[in-house]
Amino acid sequence: MIAPGAPHSSAVADAEPGPPVPAEFGPHAAIWIGYPSHGELWAEDLAPAQAETADLVRALAGPGGEQVRLLVCGEEAMADAKARLAGLAGVELRPGRFGDIWLRDTGPIFRDRSSAAAFTFNGWGGRYILEGDETVAEQIGAAEGARLTRWSAVLEGGALDHDGAGTVLTTRQCLINPNRNRFWDEAAAEALLRNALGARKVIWLDEGLLNDHTDGHVDNLARFVAPGVVACPVASGPDDPNAQAYEAAAAALARATDAEGRRLSVRRIPSPGPVRDEAGEIIPASHMNFIIAPGAVVTPIYSDATARAALAALGEAFPDREVIGLPAKALLTGGGAFHCISQQVPA
């Protein structure tokens, strides 16, 4: 078991900012992935979600060129992970403790190879409070030997995207939602991002995807793919439930400049269109929830028809990486996809 440990240091709001969080498209030392482990949460979707996660790990450790650290909770889940991934080079199975697999939100945000910031996690505004989630940042920080700076503010990693030069993308719907930090406004949020994560410029988008229990995490809406270049969905057709959010985000990005003063270039990636759960409700499926690995980009796909166009567009955005589309419908029943269950460690 990875010892949860205690924060290695504390910090105050007027701490010296330091360098910005590296971009995900930069080099990695490793990537952490959460493995679906709790039958009481996933029910009949547990085995399919485990299969989707194992396929993701194979892609990341193979063409992706990643060193994968798979965080697994409990003996049954560990036995399943070993059976699915036996003999796979570049993969370490790490026993740990967590409420669920969303390491992007419960894990630390690495500033560099040896230091990371950890924030308070309140279950996305109090929706899902699960025992163990509050320990994930310390577990990963301790396993990496990283100095962990704990901040009292409520913040999830999926609410932010970084260009590596101090530009941060986020949404108002999430970051200044009173269910996280009751008295925050944009200025207060920007001060925290500057001090804790080295942000020099924050680009504010309005709302994320329909029915997203994260209150509009930006990693479903807009992502940096290169310096000065952001990917953003385009609606699949008139029935796309997120068409308005996509167009509002794309327009805001096209008007924006980054921390270096460059006007952003916006690449449009076809959306999956309406994806529904078994009850017929729209669920927040997005090709934006991809993982950028050194040798590949792995994106969730939900139908062959929309996947072809999305993979082609992502291939143009990432000409030096292999673009791989993998099914993620079972993971989406838990509320997220590939990026949500990952946390990279920069080289």
Buried (B, 14 or more C-beta within 10 A) or exposed (E): EBEBBEBBEEBEEEEEBBEBBBBBBBEBBBBBBBBBBBBEBBEEBBEBBBBBBBBBBBBBBBBBBBBBBBBBBBEEBBEBBEEBBEEBEBBEBBBBBBBBBBBBBBBBBBBBBEBBBBBBBBBBBEEBEBEBBBBBBBBBBBBBEBBBBBBEBBBBBBBBBBBBBBBBBBBBBBBBBEBBBEEBEEEBBBBBBBBBBBBBBBBBBBBBBBEBBBBBBBBBBBBBBBBBBBBBBBBBEEEBBBBEBBBBBBEBBEEBEBBEEBEBBBBBBBBBBBBEEEEEEBBBBBBBBBBBBBBBBBBBBBBEEBBEBBBEBBEEBBEEBBBBBBBBBBBBBBBBBBBBBBBBBBE
